[in-house]
Amino acid sequence: GRNNRQNDRLTLRQAQDDDIWLHTKNIPGSHVIIRCPDGQLPPENVLLTAAHLAAHYSRARGSSNVPVDYTRRRHVRKPSGARPGFVIYDHQRTIYVTPDTEMVKALKAGL
């Protein structure tokens, strides 16, 4: 999502339980979803690309070695009364990426 309300809609309404949800760890940013209709984990290159997107569209864009958490969407929930875009999650794993602006530009060009 590009803002907190879009993050809520993407994560809580559009994503399915088996999809993979990604977000920068303890850093404001966009939620990223990888569709997993068969329940299988995506290939590592897809996971890394999604992590790059999460890092790029966060406040850590200019940083290096950005921690990005990922988990199944079923492990992401919104606490009662929480502000838009705020979620809690568990069963996560963390990968570290350095945002790559050129990769994001190439992905956008390919759409």
Backbone as CSV, one residue per row, in Angstrom:
resi,resn,N_x,N_y,N_z,CA_x,CA_y,CA_z,C_x,C_y,C_z
1,GLY,0.813,-1.188,0.000,0.000,0.000,0.000,0.854,1.248,0.000
2,ARG,0.308,2.315,-0.511,1.054,3.579,-0.578,0.796,4.479,0.623
3,ASN,-0.202,4.132,1.419,-0.470,4.884,2.641,-1.095,3.920,3.648
4,ASN,-1.376,4.413,4.844,-1.867,3.532,5.905,-3.193,2.862,5.560
5,ARG,-4.087,3.597,4.949,-5.387,3.006,4.598,-5.234,1.942,3.507
6,GLN,-4.374,2.205,2.533,-4.123,1.194,1.499,-3.443,-0.039,2.100
7,ASN,-2.545,0.180,3.063,-1.918,-0.958,3.742,-2.978,-1.830,4.409
8,ASP,-3.921,-1.195,5.103,-5.002,-1.952,5.748,-5.811,-2.738,4.720
9,ARG,-6.200,-2.073,3.647,-7.022,-2.738,2.633,-6.259,-3.908,2.000
10,LEU,-5.014,-3.656,1.625,-4.208,-4.696,0.990,-4.021,-5.895,1.915
11,THR,-3.613,-5.631,3.131,-3.266,-6.708,4.055,-4.485,-7.409,4.636
12,LEU,-5.471,-6.640,5.038,-6.574,-7.220,5.803,-7.783,-7.615,4.963
13,ARG,-7.896,-7.078,3.762,-9.070,-7.391,2.940,-8.732,-8.128,1.655
14,GLN,-7.630,-7.750,1.011,-7.323,-8.340,-0.291,-6.438,-9.581,-0.202
15,ALA,-5.517,-9.599,0.733,-4.595,-10.733,0.847,-5.314,-11.951,1.431
16,GLN,-4.895,-13.114,0.984,-5.432,-14.380,1.485,-4.525,-14.911,2.606
17,ASP,-5.050,-15.815,3.409,-4.306,-16.333,4.561,-2.946,-16.929,4.211
18,ASP,-2.839,-17.601,3.060,-1.580,-18.253,2.691,-0.589,-17.322,1.999
19,ASP,-1.012,-16.107,1.662,-0.104,-15.156,1.024,1.009,-14.768,1.995
20,ILE,2.110,-14.298,1.438,3.236,-13.835,2.253,3.141,-12.315,2.386
21,TRP,3.232,-11.850,3.617,3.177,-10.421,3.946,4.582,-9.978,4.338
22,LEU,5.021,-8.842,3.809,6.348,-8.310,4.134,6.235,-6.861,4.585
23,HIS,7.130,-6.478,5.495,7.182,-5.100,5.993,8.539,-4.882,6.651
24,THR,9.055,-3.675,6.524,10.314,-3.365,7.195,10.126,-3.473,8.703
25,LYS,11.112,-4.026,9.355,11.033,-4.274,10.797,11.208,-2.969,11.575
26,ASN,10.175,-2.601,12.324,10.192,-1.413,13.194,10.461,-0.106,12.448
27,ILE,10.144,-0.076,11.162,10.357,1.119,10.339,9.077,1.353,9.539
28,PRO,8.509,2.564,9.586,7.298,2.808,8.793,7.539,2.565,7.308
29,GLY,6.535,1.974,6.667,6.656,1.714,5.239,5.460,0.955,4.702
30,SER,5.550,0.613,3.443,4.468,-0.080,2.756,4.420,-1.558,3.121
31,HIS,3.202,-2.085,3.133,3.012,-3.525,3.241,3.152,-4.085,1.828
32,VAL,3.784,-5.233,1.712,3.953,-5.895,0.414,3.389,-7.305,0.547
33,ILE,2.651,-7.732,-0.458,2.036,-9.064,-0.454,2.548,-9.868,-1.646
34,ILE,2.905,-11.118,-1.382,3.213,-12.072,-2.450,2.064,-13.077,-2.463
35,ARG,1.396,-13.179,-3.575,0.297,-14.139,-3.703,0.848,-15.564,-3.698
36,CYS,0.226,-16.417,-2.907,0.624,-17.828,-2.817,-0.632,-18.692,-2.855
37,PRO,-1.295,-18.764,-4.013,-2.570,-19.479,-4.084,-2.469,-20.963,-3.762
38,ASP,-1.300,-21.547,-3.973,-1.148,-22.976,-3.699,-0.606,-23.244,-2.299
39,GLY,-0.360,-22.179,-1.530,0.137,-22.335,-0.167,1.631,-22.589,-0.069
40,GLN,2.304,-22.704,-1.210,3.749,-22.938,-1.211,4.493,-21.627,-0.978
41,LEU,5.686,-21.721,-0.427,6.517,-20.529,-0.310,6.980,-20.123,-1.701
42,PRO,7.089,-18.828,-1.951,7.564,-18.385,-3.267,9.054,-18.681,-3.419
43,PRO,9.548,-18.684,-4.659,10.989,-18.860,-4.868,11.767,-17.744,-4.160
44,GLU,12.995,-18.037,-3.800,13.807,-17.080,-3.047,13.974,-15.754,-3.783
45,ASN,14.120,-15.794,-5.112,14.295,-14.540,-5.853,13.042,-13.664,-5.768
46,VAL,11.863,-14.269,-5.720,10.620,-13.500,-5.583,10.555,-12.884,-4.188
47,LEU,10.926,-13.654,-3.187,10.938,-13.151,-1.815,11.916,-11.979,-1.673
48,LEU,13.088,-12.116,-2.258,14.082,-11.034,-2.188,13.609,-9.784,-2.932
49,THR,12.987,-9.968,-4.074,12.470,-8.822,-4.823,11.403,-8.098,-4.012
50,ALA,10.506,-8.853,-3.403,9.465,-8.244,-2.570,10.080,-7.530,-1.369
51,ALA,11.120,-8.101,-0.794,11.803,-7.456,0.335,12.446,-6.141,-0.111
52,HIS,13.013,-6.130,-1.307,13.579,-4.887,-1.850,12.486,-3.831,-2.003
53,LEU,11.317,-4.244,-2.463,10.202,-3.296,-2.595,9.790,-2.749,-1.230
54,ALA,9.684,-3.629,-0.244,9.305,-3.184,1.103,10.333,-2.196,1.651
55,ALA,11.606,-2.476,1.446,12.658,-1.581,1.937,12.655,-0.258,1.170
56,HIS,12.468,-0.344,-0.146,12.466,0.864,-0.977,11.317,1.796,-0.603
57,TYR,10.146,1.226,-0.374,8.972,2.035,-0.045,8.795,2.164,1.463
58,SER,9.898,2.459,2.139,9.879,2.678,3.585,10.765,3.876,3.909
59,ARG,10.776,4.241,5.162,11.648,5.344,5.584,13.116,4.941,5.592
60,ALA,13.388,3.670,5.365,14.772,3.182,5.325,15.327,3.156,3.907
61,ARG,14.654,3.811,2.985,15.036,3.764,1.570,16.520,4.051,1.348
62,GLY,17.087,5.006,2.051,18.485,5.378,1.850,19.462,4.600,2.708
63,SER,18.986,3.633,3.442,19.840,2.858,4.344,20.373,1.609,3.659
64,SER,21.268,0.940,4.351,21.748,-0.346,3.850,21.429,-1.414,4.887
65,ASN,21.377,-2.645,4.435,21.115,-3.775,5.320,19.824,-3.577,6.130
66,VAL,18.740,-3.316,5.433,17.443,-3.030,6.061,16.756,-4.347,6.438
67,PRO,16.314,-4.485,7.696,15.604,-5.704,8.078,14.162,-5.675,7.562
68,VAL,13.767,-6.738,6.888,12.400,-6.874,6.377,11.829,-8.172,6.940
69,ASP,10.745,-8.035,7.688,10.068,-9.208,8.238,9.078,-9.750,7.223
70,TYR,8.906,-11.065,7.231,7.862,-11.666,6.407,7.231,-12.828,7.152
71,THR,5.950,-13.026,6.876,5.184,-14.098,7.491,3.954,-14.361,6.634
72,ARG,3.269,-15.440,6.911,1.996,-15.685,6.229,1.000,-14.622,6.678
73,ARG,0.139,-14.236,5.801,-0.873,-13.227,6.107,-1.730,-13.648,7.304
74,ARG,-1.933,-14.945,7.484,-2.769,-15.414,8.596,-2.191,-15.026,9.956
75,HIS,-0.904,-14.686,9.998,-0.253,-14.326,11.259,-0.200,-12.816,11.481
76,VAL,-0.899,-12.064,10.636,-0.944,-10.603,10.749,-2.344,-10.211,11.199
77,ARG,-2.424,-9.362,12.215,-3.740,-8.924,12.683,-3.679,-7.480,13.162
78,LYS,-4.838,-6.891,13.194,-4.967,-5.500,13.612,-5.564,-5.475,15.014
79,PRO,-4.871,-4.863,15.965,-5.451,-4.757,17.307,-6.707,-3.884,17.284
80,SER,-7.625,-4.180,18.144,-8.859,-3.406,18.234,-8.541,-1.939,18.510
81,GLY,-9.099,-1.065,17.693,-8.914,0.370,17.879,-7.589,0.921,17.383
82,ALA,-6.779,0.094,16.739,-5.473,0.559,16.258,-5.642,1.534,15.097
83,ARG,-4.679,2.417,14.965,-4.717,3.407,13.886,-4.552,2.710,12.527
84,PRO,-4.981,3.372,11.457,-4.823,2.775,10.127,-3.364,2.415,9.848
85,GLY,-3.170,1.263,9.240,-1.839,0.815,8.861,-1.086,0.069,9.944
86,PHE,-1.570,0.122,11.182,-0.865,-0.542,12.275,-1.357,-1.972,12.414
87,VAL,-0.420,-2.908,12.395,-0.745,-4.318,12.588,0.289,-4.932,13.526
88,ILE,-0.058,-6.076,14.063,0.905,-6.876,14.810,0.993,-8.227,14.120
89,TYR,2.111,-8.891,14.309,2.309,-10.155,13.607,3.256,-11.043,14.387
90,ASP,3.228,-12.326,14.047,4.146,-13.277,14.657,4.526,-14.333,13.625
91,HIS,5.302,-15.306,14.043,5.816,-16.363,13.160,6.652,-15.791,12.008
92,GLN,7.254,-14.633,12.231,7.998,-13.980,11.155,9.431,-14.480,11.058
93,ARG,9.965,-14.269,9.887,11.389,-14.429,9.623,11.866,-13.075,9.129
94,THR,13.154,-12.837,9.235,13.704,-11.547,8.828,14.800,-11.762,7.798
95,ILE,14.733,-10.980,6.730,15.820,-10.964,5.755,16.331,-9.530,5.670
96,TYR,17.574,-9.385,5.285,18.208,-8.072,5.218,18.539,-7.750,3.770
97,VAL,18.103,-6.574,3.338,18.366,-6.136,1.970,18.786,-4.672,1.979
98,THR,19.496,-4.285,0.950,19.818,-2.881,0.726,18.935,-2.409,-0.420
99,PRO,18.080,-1.410,-0.164,17.168,-0.953,-1.218,17.918,-0.633,-2.510
100,ASP,17.361,-1.094,-3.602,17.985,-0.944,-4.920,17.027,-0.174,-5.828
101,THR,17.274,1.119,-5.962,16.400,1.981,-6.757,16.339,1.523,-8.206
102,GLU,17.454,1.072,-8.741,17.474,0.623,-10.138,16.597,-0.616,-10.330
103,MET,16.594,-1.511,-9.360,15.739,-2.695,-9.448,14.270,-2.282,-9.465
104,VAL,13.917,-1.345,-8.607,12.525,-0.884,-8.544,12.140,-0.209,-9.858
105,LYS,13.043,0.604,-10.414,12.768,1.244,-11.708,12.557,0.195,-12.795
106,ALA,13.387,-0.840,-12.792,13.260,-1.905,-13.795,11.940,-2.651,-13.629
107,LEU,11.544,-2.897,-12.393,10.265,-3.569,-12.154,9.105,-2.710,-12.642
108,LYS,9.165,-1.416,-12.358,8.109,-0.505,-12.811,8.043,-0.459,-14.337
109,ALA,9.194,-0.452,-14.974,9.240,-0.390,-16.434,8.668,-1.660,-17.058
110,GLY,8.801,-2.769,-16.353,8.313,-4.040,-16.865,6.823,-4.250,-16.683
111,LEU,6.171,-3.368,-15.932,4.731,-3.531,-15.689,3.893,-3.094,-16.849
